[in-house]
Structures are given as C-alpha cells and as structure tokens.
Amino acid sequence: MAEENNRHVVPNPDGGWDIVKPNADRASAHLPTQGEAIDRARDIVTNLGGGEVRIHNRQGEIRDTDTVGGGHDPNPPRDRK
C-alpha cells in the first residue's frame, strides 16, 4: 500500500471537517459533517487504488482507521457490527 494514498479526516478550526493527505500544505476537500468527509475520503482512496482512511476526533486524535480498496492491513479488524 502506498503512503501517498492515505488520507486523514480532521476537524477544521473554523468548523466542518477536512480531508488531508499526509505532508500536504492544504486540504484535499472540506465538508460540513464528519460522515460526509469520511465517505469522500473513502472515495478518494478507492480511486487511487486503495489505502488507509484515518479518522480523527474533535481533539485531533486518531479514533479509527479504515483500510479501503487494495490496501493491505496485516491485522485486519473483525467486524463486530
């Protein structure tokens, strides 16, 4: 899995949520809700061939990670939903 395909869903200080590529100077997208931002980040990563979507909470800490598309997670989670 290529690191450049990863995206982070982070809170924007002015409201809403940003989708950020690691080491980027600006956000890939800005959306009003975290749910919309997660869906868009998954679309972006899927279109790039797979990777990780890292979802942050309002304090900026990673609260969840989602492997998308062709990404390889050596320890995939077991869905308990």
Secondary structure, DSSP 8 states (H G I E B T S, - for coil): --GGG-EEEEE-TTSSEEEE-TT-SS-SEEESSHHHHHHHHHHHHHHTT-EEEEEE-TTS-EEEEEEETT---SS------
